[in-house]
Amino acid sequence: MDELEEIRQRKLEELQKQQQEQAQIEQQILALENFVKPKLTKQALVRFGNLKTGQPQLAISVLVVLSQLIKTGKVNNVDDELLKSILHELQPKKKETKIIRK
């Protein structure tokens, strides 16, 4: 029984560590959002909200890029066009397929 308790204890510790890491990541994302959102125009904010709902990972990437641009002073306000261009750069290129009929 001691070995079983040991395994349970290790599993519990692993789960707690994972939860702490997840909470830390969420906190960092929230801090980024609080930094970037005031710089967004109304249209860009709507687009970002839609992006966050539909593609959360891409939204996080956009947040990182925007925060870097703002911190370096390259951008003061983020409009919809700038957000669109960043999205186009971050999204992977789609491979074009050709259909040849014989």
C-alpha positions in Angstrom: 0.0 0.0 0.0 2.9 2.4 0.6 3.9 2.2 -3.0 0.4 2.9 -4.2 0.2 6.0 -1.9 3.5 7.1 -3.2 2.3 7.0 -6.8 -0.9 8.8 -5.9 1.1 11.5 -4.1 3.4 12.0 -7.1 0.4 12.2 -9.5 -1.3 14.8 -7.2 1.9 16.8 -7.1 2.2 16.7 -10.9 -1.4 17.8 -11.4 -0.9 20.7 -8.9 2.3 21.8 -10.7 0.5 21.7 -14.1 -2.4 23.8 -12.7 0.1 26.4 -11.3 1.9 26.6 -14.7 -1.5 27.0 -16.5 -2.5 29.8 -14.1 0.8 31.5 -14.6 0.4 31.4 -18.4 -3.2 32.7 -18.1 -2.0 35.6 -15.9 0.7 36.5 -18.4 -1.8 36.5 -21.3 -4.2 38.7 -19.3 -1.3 41.2 -18.5 -0.5 41.3 -22.3 -4.2 41.9 -23.1 -4.4 44.7 -20.5 -1.3 46.3 -22.0 -2.4 46.1 -25.7 -6.2 46.6 -25.6 -6.2 50.3 -24.7 -4.1 50.9 -27.8 -6.6 49.2 -30.2 -9.2 51.2 -32.1 -12.8 50.1 -31.8 -12.8 48.1 -35.1 -9.5 46.5 -34.2 -10.9 45.6 -30.8 -13.9 43.9 -32.4 -11.7 42.0 -34.8 -9.4 40.9 -31.9 -12.4 39.7 -29.9 -13.6 37.6 -32.8 -10.1 36.2 -33.3 -9.8 35.4 -29.6 -13.1 33.5 -29.8 -12.3 31.6 -33.0 -8.6 31.0 -32.8 -7.2 31.6 -29.3 -3.6 30.5 -30.2 -3.4 33.0 -33.1 -4.8 35.7 -30.8 -2.0 35.1 -28.3 0.5 35.3 -31.1 -1.0 38.6 -32.3 -0.9 39.9 -28.7 2.8 39.1 -28.5 3.6 40.9 -31.8 1.5 43.9 -30.9 3.1 44.2 -27.4 6.5 44.1 -29.0 5.6 46.8 -31.5 4.1 49.0 -28.8 7.1 48.5 -26.4 9.6 49.4 -29.1 7.7 52.6 -29.9 7.0 51.6 -33.6 3.3 51.8 -33.0 1.2 54.0 -30.7 -2.4 53.1 -31.8 -3.4 49.8 -33.5 -6.0 50.2 -36.2 -7.9 47.5 -38.1 -5.6 47.6 -41.1 -2.5 47.0 -39.0 -4.2 44.1 -37.3 -5.2 42.6 -40.6 -1.6 42.8 -41.9 -0.2 41.2 -38.8 -2.8 38.4 -39.1 -1.8 37.8 -42.8 1.8 37.6 -41.8 1.2 35.2 -38.9 -1.1 32.8 -40.7 0.6 30.0 -42.5 0.7 30.1 -46.3 -1.8 27.9 -47.9 -0.6 25.5 -50.5 -2.3 26.1 -53.8 -3.7 23.0 -55.4 -4.2 22.6 -59.1 -6.7 20.2 -60.6 -5.8 18.9 -64.0 -8.5 17.0 -65.9 -7.5 14.7 -68.7 
